Amino acid sequence: MSMQIQIILIFGTFLSFVLLVRKIRKSKLNIDYASLWIIGSAIFIVLAIFPNIIYFLANLIGMKSSINMVFILAIFLQFVIIFYLILKISIIEEKLKNLIQYYSIDRKVE
């Protein structure tokens, strides 16, 4: 991984981390949702500072280019976040269904 890519990766993840913290402080973002992004940012900062980890993982999987490993990790992080959000949506849908049923039964009794 070239020094330019390392600098871009460090700057980009640091910037996203700062934006996340600002949104959390202004109560515009729930800490539950931001926690995965914060963990992902921390991982990418560590990987940018210590690129030998990327080289090791890329060689372990059999990739020729280390930047492809960075992209694979970013895509994997996105899949984890999407899965987490789908779980949250499912829970909210179930709660909404229960609330509607409770409200309907309550209205029918009156």
C-alpha positions in Angstrom: 0.0 0.0 0.0 1.5 3.3 -1.0 2.0 6.2 1.3 -0.6 8.3 -0.5 -3.3 5.6 0.0 -2.3 5.4 3.7 -2.7 9.1 4.1 -6.0 9.2 2.3 -7.3 6.3 4.4 -6.1 7.9 7.7 -7.6 11.3 6.8 -10.9 9.8 5.5 -11.5 7.6 8.5 -10.5 10.4 11.0 -12.9 12.8 9.2 -15.7 10.2 9.4 -14.9 9.6 13.0 -15.1 13.3 13.8 -18.4 13.7 11.9 -19.9 10.7 13.8 -18.9 12.1 17.2 -20.4 15.5 16.2 -23.7 13.9 15.2 -23.8 11.9 18.4 -23.1 15.1 20.5 -25.9 16.9 18.8 -28.3 13.9 19.4 -28.8 13.5 15.7 -27.4 10.0 15.7 -28.1 7.2 18.1 -25.0 5.7 19.7 -26.2 2.1 18.9 -26.1 2.9 15.2 -22.9 4.8 15.3 -21.0 2.2 17.3 -20.4 0.0 14.3 -19.2 3.0 12.3 -16.8 4.0 15.1 -15.5 0.4 15.3 -15.0 0.4 11.6 -13.2 3.7 11.6 -10.9 2.5 14.3 -10.1 -0.7 12.4 -9.3 1.3 9.3 -7.1 3.7 11.1 -5.1 0.8 12.6 -4.8 -0.8 9.2 -3.6 2.5 7.7 -1.0 3.0 10.4 0.2 -0.7 10.3 -0.1 -1.7 6.6 1.7 -5.0 7.3 -1.6 -6.3 8.6 -3.2 -5.7 5.2 -0.3 -7.3 3.4 -0.6 -10.4 5.7 -4.3 -10.7 5.2 -4.0 -10.2 1.5 -1.3 -12.9 1.2 -3.4 -15.2 3.5 -6.3 -15.0 1.1 -4.2 -15.0 -2.0 -4.7 -11.5 -3.3 -2.1 -9.9 -5.4 -2.9 -6.3 -4.4 -3.3 -5.1 -0.8 -5.7 -2.3 -1.8 -8.2 -5.0 -2.8 -8.0 -6.3 0.7 -9.0 -2.8 2.0 -12.0 -2.8 -0.3 -13.0 -6.3 0.8 -12.8 -5.2 4.4 -14.9 -2.1 3.7 -17.5 -4.1 1.8 -17.6 -6.6 4.7 -18.1 -3.8 7.2 -21.0 -2.5 5.1 -22.6 -5.9 5.1 -22.4 -6.1 8.9 -24.0 -2.6 9.2 -26.8 -3.5 6.8 -27.4 -6.8 8.7 -27.5 -4.9 12.0 -30.0 -2.3 10.6 -32.2 -5.1 9.2 -32.3 -6.7 12.6 -33.3 -3.3 14.1 -36.0 -2.8 11.5 -37.4 -6.3 12.2 -37.6 -5.6 15.9 -39.3 -2.2 15.3 -41.8 -3.8 12.9 -42.7 -6.4 15.5 -43.2 -3.8 18.2 -45.3 -1.7 15.8 -47.5 -4.7 15.0 -48.0 -5.4 18.7 -48.8 -1.8 19.3 -51.4 -1.7 16.5 -53.0 -4.9 17.8 -53.1 -3.6 21.4 -54.6 -0.3 20.2 -57.2 -2.1 18.0 -58.3 -4.3 20.9 -58.4 -1.4 23.3 -60.5 0.7 20.8 -62.9 -2.3 20.2 -63.5 -2.8 24.0 -64.7 0.8 24.4 
